[in-house]
């Protein structure tokens, strides 16, 4: 049975899964803002169809996916500024 060589502790710290780069922190902040915006859009009823039109299983299945894509698009274009604030906090830690 072959075992991998033992790496020094400082070598493992550089590759620790908790260590984030700036790009990863920005992506995480943008994903957080997109999730927040998605919930806000769902609460506001952005994809709610009038009762006399549409409906059905297909609409119910895909309405939340469309709302999520709206939120991702909004966050990618600057959103409400939440991602930038979260990014600054992640970067400072």
PyMOL Python script that loads the backbone (N, CA, C, O; Angstrom):
from pymol import cmd

cmd.read_pdbstr("""\
ATOM      1  N   UNK A   1       0.840  -1.174   0.000  1.00  0.00           N
ATOM      2  CA  UNK A   1       0.000   0.000   0.000  1.00  0.00           C
ATOM      3  C   UNK A   1       0.885   1.237   0.000  1.00  0.00           C
ATOM      4  O   UNK A   1       1.719   1.412   0.889  1.00  0.00           O
ATOM      5  N   UNK A   2       0.703   2.093  -0.997  1.00  0.00           N
ATOM      6  CA  UNK A   2       1.493   3.317  -1.094  1.00  0.00           C
ATOM      7  C   UNK A   2       0.774   4.466  -0.399  1.00  0.00           C
ATOM      8  O   UNK A   2      -0.417   4.695  -0.612  1.00  0.00           O
ATOM      9  N   UNK A   3       1.511   5.175   0.427  1.00  0.00           N
ATOM     10  CA  UNK A   3       0.966   6.339   1.114  1.00  0.00           C
ATOM     11  C   UNK A   3       1.565   7.605   0.513  1.00  0.00           C
ATOM     12  O   UNK A   3       2.727   7.607   0.107  1.00  0.00           O
ATOM     13  N   UNK A   4       0.786   8.676   0.452  1.00  0.00           N
ATOM     14  CA  UNK A   4       1.347   9.923  -0.069  1.00  0.00           C
ATOM     15  C   UNK A   4       2.383  10.482   0.897  1.00  0.00           C
ATOM     16  O   UNK A   4       2.301  10.234   2.100  1.00  0.00           O
ATOM     17  N   UNK A   5       3.358  11.233   0.387  1.00  0.00           N
ATOM     18  CA  UNK A   5       4.376  11.787   1.278  1.00  0.00           C
ATOM     19  C   UNK A   5       3.761  12.784   2.249  1.00  0.00           C
ATOM     20  O   UNK A   5       2.755  13.426   1.948  1.00  0.00           O
ATOM     21  N   UNK A   6       4.372  12.903   3.402  1.00  0.00           N
ATOM     22  CA  UNK A   6       3.896  13.847   4.413  1.00  0.00           C
ATOM     23  C   UNK A   6       4.392  15.232   4.035  1.00  0.00           C
ATOM     24  O   UNK A   6       5.590  15.457   3.861  1.00  0.00           O
ATOM     25  N   UNK A   7       3.449  16.155   3.910  1.00  0.00           N
ATOM     26  CA  UNK A   7       3.801  17.524   3.533  1.00  0.00           C
ATOM     27  C   UNK A   7       3.961  18.375   4.786  1.00  0.00           C
ATOM     28  O   UNK A   7       3.257  18.161   5.773  1.00  0.00           O
ATOM     29  N   UNK A   8       4.873  19.330   4.756  1.00  0.00           N
ATOM     30  CA  UNK A   8       5.008  20.223   5.905  1.00  0.00           C
ATOM     31  C   UNK A   8       3.721  21.020   6.122  1.00  0.00           C
ATOM     32  O   UNK A   8       2.980  21.283   5.174  1.00  0.00           O
ATOM     33  N   UNK A   9       3.465  21.395   7.355  1.00  0.00           N
ATOM     34  CA  UNK A   9       2.227  22.086   7.716  1.00  0.00           C
ATOM     35  C   UNK A   9       2.062  23.383   6.933  1.00  0.00           C
ATOM     36  O   UNK A   9       0.947  23.696   6.517  1.00  0.00           O
ATOM     37  N   UNK A  10       3.130  24.150   6.716  1.00  0.00           N
ATOM     38  CA  UNK A  10       3.015  25.417   5.995  1.00  0.00           C
ATOM     39  C   UNK A  10       2.628  25.199   4.532  1.00  0.00           C
ATOM     40  O   UNK A  10       2.003  26.072   3.929  1.00  0.00           O
ATOM     41  N   UNK A  11       2.981  24.078   3.962  1.00  0.00           N
ATOM     42  CA  UNK A  11       2.598  23.784   2.585  1.00  0.00           C
ATOM     43  C   UNK A  11       1.105  23.486   2.493  1.00  0.00           C
ATOM     44  O   UNK A  11       0.460  23.849   1.509  1.00  0.00           O
ATOM     45  N   UNK A  12       0.558  22.835   3.499  1.00  0.00           N
ATOM     46  CA  UNK A  12      -0.874  22.547   3.515  1.00  0.00           C
ATOM     47  C   UNK A  12      -1.693  23.801   3.778  1.00  0.00           C
ATOM     48  O   UNK A  12      -2.805  23.926   3.265  1.00  0.00           O
ATOM     49  N   UNK A  13      -1.174  24.719   4.558  1.00  0.00           N
ATOM     50  CA  UNK A  13      -1.913  25.939   4.887  1.00  0.00           C
ATOM     51  C   UNK A  13      -2.153  26.774   3.643  1.00  0.00           C
ATOM     52  O   UNK A  13      -3.187  27.434   3.539  1.00  0.00           O
ATOM     53  N   UNK A  14      -1.231  26.763   2.705  1.00  0.00           N
ATOM     54  CA  UNK A  14      -1.397  27.548   1.486  1.00  0.00           C
ATOM     55  C   UNK A  14      -2.515  26.996   0.617  1.00  0.00           C
ATOM     56  O   UNK A  14      -3.122  27.742  -0.151  1.00  0.00           O
ATOM     57  N   UNK A  15      -2.798  25.708   0.723  1.00  0.00           N
ATOM     58  CA  UNK A  15      -3.821  25.080  -0.100  1.00  0.00           C
ATOM     59  C   UNK A  15      -5.063  24.710   0.701  1.00  0.00           C
ATOM     60  O   UNK A  15      -5.873  23.899   0.252  1.00  0.00           O
ATOM     61  N   UNK A  16      -5.215  25.289   1.862  1.00  0.00           N
ATOM     62  CA  UNK A  16      -6.359  24.968   2.718  1.00  0.00           C
ATOM     63  C   UNK A  16      -7.652  25.357   2.020  1.00  0.00           C
ATOM     64  O   UNK A  16      -7.712  26.401   1.371  1.00  0.00           O
ATOM     65  N   UNK A  17      -8.696  24.525   2.145  1.00  0.00           N
ATOM     66  CA  UNK A  17      -9.946  24.840   1.474  1.00  0.00           C
ATOM     67  C   UNK A  17     -10.598  26.119   1.990  1.00  0.00           C
ATOM     68  O   UNK A  17     -11.398  26.721   1.274  1.00  0.00           O
ATOM     69  N   UNK A  18     -10.288  26.543   3.184  1.00  0.00           N
ATOM     70  CA  UNK A  18     -10.865  27.760   3.728  1.00  0.00           C
ATOM     71  C   UNK A  18     -10.206  29.023   3.197  1.00  0.00           C
ATOM     72  O   UNK A  18     -10.777  30.110   3.296  1.00  0.00           O
ATOM     73  N   UNK A  19      -9.015  28.889   2.638  1.00  0.00           N
ATOM     74  CA  UNK A  19      -8.322  30.062   2.104  1.00  0.00           C
ATOM     75  C   UNK A  19      -8.970  30.478   0.783  1.00  0.00           C
ATOM     76  O   UNK A  19      -9.059  29.694  -0.162  1.00  0.00           O
ATOM     77  N   UNK A  20      -9.412  31.721   0.748  1.00  0.00           N
ATOM     78  CA  UNK A  20     -10.104  32.210  -0.442  1.00  0.00           C
ATOM     79  C   UNK A  20      -9.272  33.273  -1.155  1.00  0.00           C
ATOM     80  O   UNK A  20      -8.578  34.068  -0.521  1.00  0.00           O
ATOM     81  N   UNK A  21      -9.354  33.272  -2.436  1.00  0.00           N
ATOM     82  CA  UNK A  21      -8.741  34.330  -3.212  1.00  0.00           C
ATOM     83  C   UNK A  21      -9.754  35.459  -3.351  1.00  0.00           C
ATOM     84  O   UNK A  21     -10.924  35.303  -3.003  1.00  0.00           O
ATOM     85  N   UNK A  22      -9.299  36.582  -3.856  1.00  0.00           N
ATOM     86  CA  UNK A  22     -10.206  37.706  -4.057  1.00  0.00           C
ATOM     87  C   UNK A  22     -11.326  37.347  -5.038  1.00  0.00           C
ATOM     88  O   UNK A  22     -12.473  37.751  -4.850  1.00  0.00           O
ATOM     89  N   UNK A  23     -10.992  36.596  -6.073  1.00  0.00           N
ATOM     90  CA  UNK A  23     -12.003  36.211  -7.065  1.00  0.00           C
ATOM     91  C   UNK A  23     -13.062  35.306  -6.445  1.00  0.00           C
ATOM     92  O   UNK A  23     -14.250  35.438  -6.741  1.00  0.00           O
ATOM     93  N   UNK A  24     -12.632  34.392  -5.590  1.00  0.00           N
ATOM     94  CA  UNK A  24     -13.582  33.508  -4.927  1.00  0.00           C
ATOM     95  C   UNK A  24     -14.457  34.276  -3.951  1.00  0.00           C
ATOM     96  O   UNK A  24     -15.649  33.990  -3.831  1.00  0.00           O
ATOM     97  N   UNK A  25     -13.883  35.244  -3.255  1.00  0.00           N
ATOM     98  CA  UNK A  25     -14.657  36.052  -2.316  1.00  0.00           C
ATOM     99  C   UNK A  25     -15.680  36.896  -3.066  1.00  0.00           C
ATOM    100  O   UNK A  25     -16.821  37.027  -2.622  1.00  0.00           O
ATOM    101  N   UNK A  26     -15.281  37.467  -4.196  1.00  0.00           N
ATOM    102  CA  UNK A  26     -16.217  38.271  -4.990  1.00  0.00           C
ATOM    103  C   UNK A  26     -17.342  37.393  -5.537  1.00  0.00           C
ATOM    104  O   UNK A  26     -18.504  37.799  -5.530  1.00  0.00           O
ATOM    105  N   UNK A  27     -17.004  36.195  -6.009  1.00  0.00           N
ATOM    106  CA  UNK A  27     -18.027  35.280  -6.538  1.00  0.00           C
ATOM    107  C   UNK A  27     -19.002  34.860  -5.438  1.00  0.00           C
ATOM    108  O   UNK A  27     -20.207  34.766  -5.676  1.00  0.00           O
ATOM    109  N   UNK A  28     -18.485  34.608  -4.242  1.00  0.00           N
ATOM    110  CA  UNK A  28     -19.348  34.231  -3.123  1.00  0.00           C
ATOM    111  C   UNK A  28     -20.264  35.389  -2.735  1.00  0.00           C
ATOM    112  O   UNK A  28     -21.442  35.178  -2.444  1.00  0.00           O
ATOM    113  N   UNK A  29     -19.731  36.602  -2.729  1.00  0.00           N
ATOM    114  CA  UNK A  29     -20.534  37.778  -2.389  1.00  0.00           C
ATOM    115  C   UNK A  29     -21.623  38.003  -3.421  1.00  0.00           C
ATOM    116  O   UNK A  29     -22.753  38.342  -3.069  1.00  0.00           O
ATOM    117  N   UNK A  30     -21.292  37.817  -4.702  1.00  0.00           N
ATOM    118  CA  UNK A  30     -22.290  37.997  -5.764  1.00  0.00           C
ATOM    119  C   UNK A  30     -23.359  36.911  -5.695  1.00  0.00           C
ATOM    120  O   UNK A  30     -24.535  37.189  -5.930  1.00  0.00           O
ATOM    121  N   UNK A  31     -22.970  35.687  -5.380  1.00  0.00           N
ATOM    122  CA  UNK A  31     -23.943  34.602  -5.236  1.00  0.00           C
ATOM    123  C   UNK A  31     -24.879  34.865  -4.056  1.00  0.00           C
ATOM    124  O   UNK A  31     -26.071  34.564  -4.121  1.00  0.00           O
ATOM    125  N   UNK A  32     -24.328  35.429  -2.976  1.00  0.00           N
ATOM    126  CA  UNK A  32     -25.159  35.769  -1.819  1.00  0.00           C
ATOM    127  C   UNK A  32     -26.176  36.843  -2.193  1.00  0.00           C
ATOM    128  O   UNK A  32     -27.349  36.744  -1.834  1.00  0.00           O
ATOM    129  N   UNK A  33     -25.724  37.875  -2.917  1.00  0.00           N
ATOM    130  CA  UNK A  33     -26.650  38.927  -3.325  1.00  0.00           C
ATOM    131  C   UNK A  33     -27.715  38.375  -4.265  1.00  0.00           C
ATOM    132  O   UNK A  33     -28.877  38.768  -4.169  1.00  0.00           O
ATOM    133  N   UNK A  34     -27.346  37.476  -5.168  1.00  0.00           N
ATOM    134  CA  UNK A  34     -28.314  36.880  -6.089  1.00  0.00           C
ATOM    135  C   UNK A  34     -29.366  36.082  -5.318  1.00  0.00           C
ATOM    136  O   UNK A  34     -30.551  36.142  -5.645  1.00  0.00           O
ATOM    137  N   UNK A  35     -28.944  35.341  -4.303  1.00  0.00           N
ATOM    138  CA  UNK A  35     -29.903  34.578  -3.488  1.00  0.00           C
ATOM    139  C   UNK A  35     -30.842  35.514  -2.734  1.00  0.00           C
ATOM    140  O   UNK A  35     -32.042  35.255  -2.640  1.00  0.00           O
ATOM    141  N   UNK A  36     -30.295  36.596  -2.203  1.00  0.00           N
ATOM    142  CA  UNK A  36     -31.111  37.581  -1.497  1.00  0.00           C
ATOM    143  C   UNK A  36     -32.118  38.220  -2.445  1.00  0.00           C
ATOM    144  O   UNK A  36     -33.299  38.328  -2.115  1.00  0.00           O
ATOM    145  N   UNK A  37     -31.659  38.643  -3.616  1.00  0.00           N
ATOM    146  CA  UNK A  37     -32.556  39.269  -4.588  1.00  0.00           C
ATOM    147  C   UNK A  37     -33.626  38.296  -5.072  1.00  0.00           C
ATOM    148  O   UNK A  37     -34.770  38.689  -5.301  1.00  0.00           O
ATOM    149  N   UNK A  38     -33.260  37.040  -5.226  1.00  0.00           N
ATOM    150  CA  UNK A  38     -34.228  36.033  -5.654  1.00  0.00           C
ATOM    151  C   UNK A  38     -35.368  35.924  -4.657  1.00  0.00           C
ATOM    152  O   UNK A  38     -36.537  35.886  -5.041  1.00  0.00           O
ATOM    153  N   UNK A  39     -35.028  35.874  -3.379  1.00  0.00           N
ATOM    154  CA  UNK A  39     -36.075  35.800  -2.348  1.00  0.00           C
ATOM    155  C   UNK A  39     -36.928  37.065  -2.335  1.00  0.00           C
ATOM    156  O   UNK A  39     -38.141  36.994  -2.140  1.00  0.00           O
ATOM    157  N   UNK A  40     -36.304  38.211  -2.540  1.00  0.00           N
ATOM    158  CA  UNK A  40     -37.056  39.466  -2.571  1.00  0.00           C
ATOM    159  C   UNK A  40     -38.003  39.504  -3.770  1.00  0.00           C
ATOM    160  O   UNK A  40     -39.142  39.955  -3.651  1.00  0.00           O
ATOM    161  N   UNK A  41     -37.531  39.030  -4.921  1.00  0.00           N
ATOM    162  CA  UNK A  41     -38.372  39.012  -6.121  1.00  0.00           C
ATOM    163  C   UNK A  41     -39.531  38.036  -5.970  1.00  0.00           C
ATOM    164  O   UNK A  41     -40.643  38.322  -6.413  1.00  0.00           O
ATOM    165  N   UNK A  42     -39.278  36.883  -5.347  1.00  0.00           N
ATOM    166  CA  UNK A  42     -40.355  35.912  -5.126  1.00  0.00           C
ATOM    167  C   UNK A  42     -41.416  36.491  -4.203  1.00  0.00           C
ATOM    168  O   UNK A  42     -42.613  36.313  -4.428  1.00  0.00           O
ATOM    169  N   UNK A  43     -40.965  37.189  -3.155  1.00  0.00           N
ATOM    170  CA  UNK A  43     -41.903  37.797  -2.220  1.00  0.00           C
ATOM    171  C   UNK A  43     -42.711  38.897  -2.900  1.00  0.00           C
ATOM    172  O   UNK A  43     -43.895  39.068  -2.610  1.00  0.00           O
ATOM    173  N   UNK A  44     -42.080  39.636  -3.797  1.00  0.00           N
ATOM    174  CA  UNK A  44     -42.761  40.707  -4.511  1.00  0.00           C
ATOM    175  C   UNK A  44     -43.715  40.177  -5.583  1.00  0.00           C
ATOM    176  O   UNK A  44     -44.540  40.926  -6.106  1.00  0.00           O
ATOM    177  N   UNK A  45     -43.603  38.894  -5.908  1.00  0.00           N
ATOM    178  CA  UNK A  45     -44.492  38.288  -6.892  1.00  0.00           C
ATOM    179  C   UNK A  45     -44.148  38.640  -8.326  1.00  0.00           C
ATOM    180  O   UNK A  45     -45.044  38.852  -9.143  1.00  0.00           O
ATOM    181  N   UNK A  46     -42.860  38.706  -8.644  1.00  0.00           N
ATOM    182  CA  UNK A  46     -42.412  39.103  -9.976  1.00  0.00           C
ATOM    183  C   UNK A  46     -42.952  38.181 -11.064  1.00  0.00           C
ATOM    184  O   UNK A  46     -43.364  38.669 -12.116  1.00  0.00           O
ATOM    185  N   UNK A  47     -42.966  36.895 -10.855  1.00  0.00           N
ATOM    186  CA  UNK A  47     -43.435  35.953 -11.878  1.00  0.00           C
ATOM    187  C   UNK A  47     -44.841  35.456 -11.631  1.00  0.00           C
ATOM    188  O   UNK A  47     -45.232  34.430 -12.187  1.00  0.00           O
ATOM    189  N   UNK A  48     -45.606  36.145 -10.822  1.00  0.00           N
ATOM    190  CA  UNK A  48     -46.980  35.732 -10.563  1.00  0.00           C
ATOM    191  C   UNK A  48     -47.834  36.011 -11.796  1.00  0.00           C
ATOM    192  O   UNK A  48     -47.879  37.140 -12.283  1.00  0.00           O
ATOM    193  N   UNK A  49     -48.494  35.003 -12.286  1.00  0.00           N
ATOM    194  CA  UNK A  49     -49.340  35.144 -13.473  1.00  0.00           C
ATOM    195  C   UNK A  49     -50.768  35.486 -13.033  1.00  0.00           C
ATOM    196  O   UNK A  49     -51.221  35.038 -11.980  1.00  0.00           O
ATOM    197  N   UNK A  50     -51.464  36.273 -13.837  1.00  0.00           N
ATOM    198  CA  UNK A  50     -52.870  36.550 -13.516  1.00  0.00           C
ATOM    199  C   UNK A  50     -53.671  35.248 -13.466  1.00  0.00           C
ATOM    200  O   UNK A  50     -53.357  34.289 -14.171  1.00  0.00           O
ATOM    201  N   UNK A  51     -54.692  35.226 -12.639  1.00  0.00           N
ATOM    202  CA  UNK A  51     -55.440  33.982 -12.439  1.00  0.00           C
ATOM    203  C   UNK A  51     -56.150  33.509 -13.702  1.00  0.00           C
ATOM    204  O   UNK A  51     -56.378  32.307 -13.847  1.00  0.00           O
ATOM    205  N   UNK A  52     -56.502  34.385 -14.602  1.00  0.00           N
ATOM    206  CA  UNK A  52     -57.207  33.992 -15.814  1.00  0.00           C
ATOM    207  C   UNK A  52     -56.297  33.567 -16.946  1.00  0.00           C
ATOM    208  O   UNK A  52     -56.778  33.246 -18.033  1.00  0.00           O
ATOM    209  N   UNK A  53     -54.992  33.557 -16.719  1.00  0.00           N
ATOM    210  CA  UNK A  53     -54.054  33.245 -17.796  1.00  0.00           C
ATOM    211  C   UNK A  53     -52.976  32.312 -17.274  1.00  0.00           C
ATOM    212  O   UNK A  53     -52.536  32.437 -16.131  1.00  0.00           O
ATOM    213  N   UNK A  54     -52.556  31.388 -18.102  1.00  0.00           N
ATOM    214  CA  UNK A  54     -51.433  30.517 -17.772  1.00  0.00           C
ATOM    215  C   UNK A  54     -51.768  29.520 -16.690  1.00  0.00           C
ATOM    216  O   UNK A  54     -52.887  29.015 -16.597  1.00  0.00           O
ATOM    217  N   UNK A  55     -50.768  29.252 -15.877  1.00  0.00           N
ATOM    218  CA  UNK A  55     -50.930  28.295 -14.806  1.00  0.00           C
ATOM    219  C   UNK A  55     -50.433  26.930 -15.216  1.00  0.00           C
ATOM    220  O   UNK A  55     -49.817  26.770 -16.269  1.00  0.00           O
ATOM    221  N   UNK A  56     -50.695  25.973 -14.403  1.00  0.00           N
ATOM    222  CA  UNK A  56     -50.322  24.606 -14.723  1.00  0.00           C
ATOM    223  C   UNK A  56     -49.018  24.188 -14.073  1.00  0.00           C
ATOM    224  O   UNK A  56     -48.324  24.980 -13.434  1.00  0.00           O
ATOM    225  N   UNK A  57     -48.716  22.927 -14.259  1.00  0.00           N
ATOM    226  CA  UNK A  57     -47.534  22.338 -13.629  1.00  0.00           C
ATOM    227  C   UNK A  57     -46.243  22.916 -14.194  1.00  0.00           C
ATOM    228  O   UNK A  57     -45.271  23.097 -13.460  1.00  0.00           O
ATOM    229  N   UNK A  58     -46.225  23.205 -15.488  1.00  0.00           N
ATOM    230  CA  UNK A  58     -45.007  23.746 -16.098  1.00  0.00           C
ATOM    231  C   UNK A  58     -44.649  25.107 -15.546  1.00  0.00           C
ATOM    232  O   UNK A  58     -43.484  25.387 -15.263  1.00  0.00           O
ATOM    233  N   UNK A  59     -45.643  25.943 -15.397  1.00  0.00           N
ATOM    234  CA  UNK A  59     -45.382  27.275 -14.846  1.00  0.00           C
ATOM    235  C   UNK A  59     -44.893  27.187 -13.407  1.00  0.00           C
ATOM    236  O   UNK A  59     -43.954  27.882 -13.018  1.00  0.00           O
ATOM    237  N   UNK A  60     -45.524  26.341 -12.631  1.00  0.00           N
ATOM    238  CA  UNK A  60     -45.121  26.183 -11.237  1.00  0.00           C
ATOM    239  C   UNK A  60     -43.687  25.658 -11.133  1.00  0.00           C
ATOM    240  O   UNK A  60     -42.934  26.057 -10.244  1.00  0.00           O
ATOM    241  N   UNK A  61     -43.322  24.763 -12.046  1.00  0.00           N
ATOM    242  CA  UNK A  61     -41.998  24.150 -11.982  1.00  0.00           C
ATOM    243  C   UNK A  61     -40.889  25.118 -12.385  1.00  0.00           C
ATOM    244  O   UNK A  61     -39.791  25.057 -11.831  1.00  0.00           O
ATOM    245  N   UNK A  62     -41.153  26.004 -13.331  1.00  0.00           N
ATOM    246  CA  UNK A  62     -40.092  26.836 -13.880  1.00  0.00           C
ATOM    247  C   UNK A  62     -40.133  28.297 -13.461  1.00  0.00           C
ATOM    248  O   UNK A  62     -39.192  29.030 -13.765  1.00  0.00           O
ATOM    249  N   UNK A  63     -41.167  28.752 -12.782  1.00  0.00           N
ATOM    250  CA  UNK A  63     -41.257  30.155 -12.371  1.00  0.00           C
ATOM    251  C   UNK A  63     -40.127  30.525 -11.419  1.00  0.00           C
ATOM    252  O   UNK A  63     -39.560  31.612 -11.528  1.00  0.00           O
ATOM    253  N   UNK A  64     -39.793  29.642 -10.492  1.00  0.00           N
ATOM    254  CA  UNK A  64     -38.720  29.963  -9.546  1.00  0.00           C
ATOM    255  C   UNK A  64     -37.356  29.998 -10.244  1.00  0.00           C
ATOM    256  O   UNK A  64     -36.481  30.776  -9.862  1.00  0.00           O
ATOM    257  N   UNK A  65     -37.177  29.153 -11.268  1.00  0.00           N
ATOM    258  CA  UNK A  65     -35.914  29.176 -12.010  1.00  0.00           C
ATOM    259  C   UNK A  65     -35.747  30.494 -12.765  1.00  0.00           C
ATOM    260  O   UNK A  65     -34.644  31.037 -12.827  1.00  0.00           O
ATOM    261  N   UNK A  66     -36.828  31.006 -13.334  1.00  0.00           N
ATOM    262  CA  UNK A  66     -36.772  32.291 -14.030  1.00  0.00           C
ATOM    263  C   UNK A  66     -36.472  33.416 -13.045  1.00  0.00           C
ATOM    264  O   UNK A  66     -35.686  34.314 -13.349  1.00  0.00           O
ATOM    265  N   UNK A  67     -37.084  33.374 -11.884  1.00  0.00           N
ATOM    266  CA  UNK A  67     -36.822  34.387 -10.858  1.00  0.00           C
ATOM    267  C   UNK A  67     -35.359  34.336 -10.424  1.00  0.00           C
ATOM    268  O   UNK A  67     -34.738  35.381 -10.231  1.00  0.00           O
ATOM    269  N   UNK A  68     -34.808  33.147 -10.271  1.00  0.00           N
ATOM    270  CA  UNK A  68     -33.397  33.010  -9.904  1.00  0.00           C
ATOM    271  C   UNK A  68     -32.492  33.614 -10.969  1.00  0.00           C
ATOM    272  O   UNK A  68     -31.499  34.264 -10.642  1.00  0.00           O
ATOM    273  N   UNK A  69     -32.823  33.409 -12.229  1.00  0.00           N
ATOM    274  CA  UNK A  69     -32.014  33.975 -13.314  1.00  0.00           C
ATOM    275  C   UNK A  69     -32.121  35.494 -13.353  1.00  0.00           C
ATOM    276  O   UNK A  69     -31.133  36.175 -13.626  1.00  0.00           O
ATOM    277  N   UNK A  70     -33.309  36.034 -13.084  1.00  0.00           N
ATOM    278  CA  UNK A  70     -33.456  37.490 -12.970  1.00  0.00           C
ATOM    279  C   UNK A  70     -32.535  38.015 -11.866  1.00  0.00           C
ATOM    280  O   UNK A  70     -31.843  39.016 -12.053  1.00  0.00           O
ATOM    281  N   UNK A  71     -32.529  37.349 -10.739  1.00  0.00           N
ATOM    282  CA  UNK A  71     -31.716  37.780  -9.602  1.00  0.00           C
ATOM    283  C   UNK A  71     -30.225  37.707  -9.926  1.00  0.00           C
ATOM    284  O   UNK A  71     -29.474  38.618  -9.578  1.00  0.00           O
ATOM    285  N   UNK A  72     -29.787  36.631 -10.590  1.00  0.00           N
ATOM    286  CA  UNK A  72     -28.379  36.504 -10.972  1.00  0.00           C
ATOM    287  C   UNK A  72     -27.976  37.614 -11.926  1.00  0.00           C
ATOM    288  O   UNK A  72     -26.887  38.176 -11.812  1.00  0.00           O
ATOM    289  N   UNK A  73     -28.854  37.928 -12.865  1.00  0.00           N
ATOM    290  CA  UNK A  73     -28.583  38.993 -13.825  1.00  0.00           C
ATOM    291  C   UNK A  73     -28.484  40.348 -13.119  1.00  0.00           C
ATOM    292  O   UNK A  73     -27.602  41.149 -13.429  1.00  0.00           O
ATOM    293  N   UNK A  74     -29.374  40.595 -12.187  1.00  0.00           N
ATOM    294  CA  UNK A  74     -29.342  41.853 -11.438  1.00  0.00           C
ATOM    295  C   UNK A  74     -28.055  41.956 -10.623  1.00  0.00           C
ATOM    296  O   UNK A  74     -27.416  43.008 -10.608  1.00  0.00           O
ATOM    297  N   UNK A  75     -27.673  40.885  -9.953  1.00  0.00           N
ATOM    298  CA  UNK A  75     -26.464  40.891  -9.122  1.00  0.00           C
ATOM    299  C   UNK A  75     -25.216  41.100  -9.978  1.00  0.00           C
ATOM    300  O   UNK A  75     -24.295  41.805  -9.566  1.00  0.00           O
ATOM    301  N   UNK A  76     -25.178  40.492 -11.164  1.00  0.00           N
ATOM    302  CA  UNK A  76     -24.026  40.636 -12.059  1.00  0.00           C
ATOM    303  C   UNK A  76     -23.876  42.066 -12.562  1.00  0.00           C
ATOM    304  O   UNK A  76     -22.772  42.499 -12.892  1.00  0.00           O
ATOM    305  N   UNK A  77     -24.977  42.795 -12.621  1.00  0.00           N
ATOM    306  CA  UNK A  77     -24.946  44.185 -13.109  1.00  0.00           C
ATOM    307  C   UNK A  77     -24.830  45.204 -11.988  1.00  0.00           C
ATOM    308  O   UNK A  77     -25.041  46.396 -12.211  1.00  0.00           O
ATOM    309  N   UNK A  78     -24.504  44.757 -10.800  1.00  0.00           N
ATOM    310  CA  UNK A  78     -24.313  45.686  -9.697  1.00  0.00           C
ATOM    311  C   UNK A  78     -25.357  45.560  -8.617  1.00  0.00           C
ATOM    312  O   UNK A  78     -25.100  45.940  -7.475  1.00  0.00           O
ATOM    313  N   UNK A  79     -26.522  45.043  -8.935  1.00  0.00           N
ATOM    314  CA  UNK A  79     -27.561  44.791  -7.954  1.00  0.00           C
ATOM    315  C   UNK A  79     -27.891  45.981  -7.092  1.00  0.00           C
ATOM    316  O   UNK A  79     -28.068  47.092  -7.592  1.00  0.00           O
ATOM    317  N   UNK A  80     -27.973  45.750  -5.796  1.00  0.00           N
ATOM    318  CA  UNK A  80     -28.309  46.803  -4.851  1.00  0.00           C
ATOM    319  C   UNK A  80     -27.103  47.198  -3.999  1.00  0.00           C
ATOM    320  O   UNK A  80     -27.241  47.945  -3.030  1.00  0.00           O
ATOM    321  N   UNK A  81     -25.936  46.699  -4.358  1.00  0.00           N
ATOM    322  CA  UNK A  81     -24.724  47.035  -3.641  1.00  0.00           C
ATOM    323  C   UNK A  81     -24.388  46.100  -2.491  1.00  0.00           C
ATOM    324  O   UNK A  81     -23.382  46.293  -1.807  1.00  0.00           O
ATOM    325  N   UNK A  82     -25.208  45.106  -2.277  1.00  0.00           N
ATOM    326  CA  UNK A  82     -24.981  44.167  -1.183  1.00  0.00           C
ATOM    327  C   UNK A  82     -23.720  43.330  -1.424  1.00  0.00           C
ATOM    328  O   UNK A  82     -22.956  43.077  -0.493  1.00  0.00           O
ATOM    329  N   UNK A  83     -23.505  42.905  -2.657  1.00  0.00           N
ATOM    330  CA  UNK A  83     -22.341  42.064  -2.966  1.00  0.00           C
ATOM    331  C   UNK A  83     -21.042  42.812  -2.677  1.00  0.00           C
ATOM    332  O   UNK A  83     -20.095  42.227  -2.152  1.00  0.00           O
ATOM    333  N   UNK A  84     -20.990  44.090  -3.013  1.00  0.00           N
ATOM    334  CA  UNK A  84     -19.769  44.857  -2.769  1.00  0.00           C
ATOM    335  C   UNK A  84     -19.475  44.962  -1.273  1.00  0.00           C
ATOM    336  O   UNK A  84     -18.323  44.846  -0.856  1.00  0.00           O
ATOM    337  N   UNK A  85     -20.500  45.176  -0.481  1.00  0.00           N
ATOM    338  CA  UNK A  85     -20.320  45.284   0.972  1.00  0.00           C
ATOM    339  C   UNK A  85     -19.886  43.940   1.565  1.00  0.00           C
ATOM    340  O   UNK A  85     -18.990  43.895   2.409  1.00  0.00           O
ATOM    341  N   UNK A  86     -20.512  42.858   1.131  1.00  0.00           N
ATOM    342  CA  UNK A  86     -20.134  41.526   1.612  1.00  0.00           C
ATOM    343  C   UNK A  86     -18.698  41.203   1.186  1.00  0.00           C
ATOM    344  O   UNK A  86     -17.932  40.630   1.960  1.00  0.00           O
ATOM    345  N   UNK A  87     -18.339  41.573  -0.044  1.00  0.00           N
ATOM    346  CA  UNK A  87     -16.977  41.342  -0.533  1.00  0.00           C
ATOM    347  C   UNK A  87     -15.955  42.075   0.329  1.00  0.00           C
ATOM    348  O   UNK A  87     -14.917  41.514   0.681  1.00  0.00           O
ATOM    349  N   UNK A  88     -16.248  43.322   0.667  1.00  0.00           N
ATOM    350  CA  UNK A  88     -15.324  44.094   1.497  1.00  0.00           C
ATOM    351  C   UNK A  88     -15.139  43.443   2.877  1.00  0.00           C
ATOM    352  O   UNK A  88     -14.034  43.423   3.418  1.00  0.00           O
ATOM    353  N   UNK A  89     -16.215  42.923   3.427  1.00  0.00           N
ATOM    354  CA  UNK A  89     -16.133  42.252   4.722  1.00  0.00           C
ATOM    355  C   UNK A  89     -15.308  40.963   4.620  1.00  0.00           C
ATOM    356  O   UNK A  89     -14.467  40.693   5.477  1.00  0.00           O
ATOM    357  N   UNK A  90     -15.553  40.166   3.566  1.00  0.00           N
ATOM    358  CA  UNK A  90     -14.789  38.935   3.369  1.00  0.00           C
ATOM    359  C   UNK A  90     -13.317  39.237   3.144  1.00  0.00           C
ATOM    360  O   UNK A  90     -12.447  38.526   3.647  1.00  0.00           O
ATOM    361  N   UNK A  91     -13.042  40.280   2.399  1.00  0.00           N
ATOM    362  CA  UNK A  91     -11.667  40.645   2.092  1.00  0.00           C
ATOM    363  C   UNK A  91     -10.907  41.109   3.347  1.00  0.00           C
ATOM    364  O   UNK A  91      -9.708  40.865   3.480  1.00  0.00           O
ATOM    365  N   UNK A  92     -11.611  41.769   4.249  1.00  0.00           N
ATOM    366  CA  UNK A  92     -10.944  42.267   5.453  1.00  0.00           C
ATOM    367  C   UNK A  92     -10.615  41.148   6.439  1.00  0.00           C
ATOM    368  O   UNK A  92      -9.778  41.330   7.323  1.00  0.00           O
ATOM    369  N   UNK A  93     -11.254  40.015   6.299  1.00  0.00           N
ATOM    370  CA  UNK A  93     -11.008  38.899   7.230  1.00  0.00           C
ATOM    371  C   UNK A  93      -9.978  38.025   6.683  1.00  0.00           C
ATOM    372  O   UNK A  93      -9.620  37.026   7.307  1.00  0.00           O
TER     373      UNK A  93
END
""", "prot")
cmd.dss("prot")
cmd.show_as("cartoon", "prot")
cmd.util.cbc("prot")
cmd.orient("prot")
